[in-house]
Amino acid sequence: MRKLILLAALGGLSACVTSAPDDTGFTSVIEPTTHSGAAGVQVMRGIGPPDANPSSCYGREIEPAVIETVTEQIMVEPEQLDRNGNVRRPAVFVTSTEQRIVEDRTETWFETPCAMQIADPDYIATLQRALEARGHYSGSITGVLDRATVRAVRAYQAPQGLDSGVLSLAAARQLGLSVWDPSLAAGGDAG
């Protein structure tokens, strides 16, 4: 009988599973060549926020939820005293451990130059020069999206409100790497 109940419960749970979004539009992962286990950042053409322009490229930064583990001693039975106030039986406690979400997971989408999608060496070298001129990059101009370049992009964008190592289209325009085209202001990408 227990097996039948377990199978019925599992069958009911399988009906609750939702399918993952279709990731067929995924085009690349920008991953520094010298990484320490970082998963990289996805850059996709036409896949992005609900109003994504199909001809634009988007970067996505995901900040995982912050979870804390809390362990508490909970009294399940108070101490018992005799008439003289002496402890006849000590209190009984159980240890309870649970995880609590302190900060929710966040997902940030932003337009990025499509040249970042393929990590074009000429574009990356120009990016390194632009960041070097502004004091954010001090490595060799290699045209390789390495850890130093990703850190420099993050350092450049963070004061502007985007804490990401993937270059946004807005930052690329500020650096002079992507052309601002008013006809594409509705979401297109000239870079």
N, C-alpha and C positions, 0 to 999 in steps of 0.2 A: 504494500500500500504506500509506503514512504517513497519508493522509487517512482510510482505513478504520480504522486503529488509533486515530487522534484521535477519530473519531466514536464508536467503541466506548467509549473512555475517557470521553467526555462523557456518553454514554448511561448509563454506570455511575454517574457522579457525580450525574446528575439523579435517580437512584433513591435517593440518600442524602439528598436535601434534605428537611428536615422542614417541615411547614406551621406557620405562625405560629398562636399561640393566637387563638381567636375573641374579637375585641374588640367584639362587638356590644353589650355591656353598658356600654361607655364612654359617659359622660354629659357630661363637661366637662373643660376644662383651665383651671386657675386661672393666669392670666397677668397679672402686674402691668401696668397701663396704660402705664407709662413703663419699658420694659425695654430691655436692651441685648443683644438676641439670645437671651435665655434661652428655653428651650423650654417652660417652665412645668411645672407639676406636675399629674399626672392625679388627678382625684377621681372615683371611680366608686361606684355603688350596687350592692352585692351581689357585686362582683368584687374579690377581695383574696386574702388568704392562703388556704391549703387549707380552713380552717374558717370561711370568710367567711359571715356572716349575710346572707341575701339582702335583708333590709330595712335594713341598715346601709350607710353610706357609708365608703369607705376612701381614704386618701391613700397615695401611693407615692413614695418618694424613691429615686433611683438614683444611686449614686456610681460613676462609670466606673472601670475598671481604670487603674492607674497603670503606664505602660509607659516603660521607658528604652531608649535606643538606645546600644549599646556597639560601639565600633569598636576593633579590635585588629590589631596586626601579628603575623602568624604566620609563623615560619620554616619554609619548605618544603624548603630545602636549606642545610646548614651551609656555612660558608666552607671553602675548601680551601687548605691551606698546603703550601709546598714543604719540602724537608728542612732548610732554614735557618730556617724559621719565618716566612717571608714569605708574605703573602696572594697566592695564585695566582688564586683566584676568590672574590669576596666572597659572603657569604651571600645567599640569595634569600628575600625575604619577600613575602607577599600580604596585602592588607588585607581583613579580614573584618568586616562590619557585621551585627549582628543585634539584634532587639528582644526584651526580656525583661520579663515581667510582674513588677512590684515589689509591687504590691498588687492583689488580686483585686477584681473588680466586686462591689458589694454592692447589695442591694435591700431596702428597709425598708418594710413595710406597717404602717399604723396606722389606727385608726378616727378619723373626723373628723366634725364636725357636718354633717348633710346641707344645712344652710343655706349651707355653703361651696361646695357643688356648683353652685349657681346664683349664687353671689356676691351674696346678698341685701343690698341697700344698707343696710337698717335693722340687720341683724345685723352687717355690717361696721362701721357707725358705732358700735354698742355695743361691738364688739371694740376699736375705736380708743380709745374712752373708757376701757375697762378697762385697756388697756395704758398709756395716758397716766397714769392714777391710780397705776400701779406704776412709773412713771419710764422706760418703754421706748419710748414714742411721744411725739413732740413736734410733729407736723404738724397740719394742719387736720383737723377731723372732717368728712370728705367722704362717707363711705359707699362709697368706691371702694377696691378692693383694690390699692393702689399699692405702689411699691417700698418706701416708708418703712414701710408697714404690714407688709409681708412681712418686712422686716429686724427690726421690733419683735417679731413673732411668733417669729422665729428666736432673738432675744436672750432672750426669755422662756422658751422651751422648751429651749434648749441646756444650761443648767445641770441640767436634769432628765433629760438623756440623749437628747433627740431634737433633732438639729441639722437642723431643717426650717423653712421659711417657711410651711408649711401647718399650720394650727391643728389639733392633735389633739383628740379628744373629751375626753381626760383633762385637758388644759390648759384647754379650754373650761369644764369643770366647775369647775376651780380658780378660774377668772376669774369664775365665777357666770353664765356665758352659756348653759350647758346644764344641765338638771335631772338629778340623779342619781336613777334609778328602779331600785330593787333588783330588780324583776321583769325588767328588761332587762339585768341583769348578765351574762347568758350571751352577750352580744354585740350587743344591740339598741342603738338610739340614740333618746334622747328629745329631742335637740337638733337 
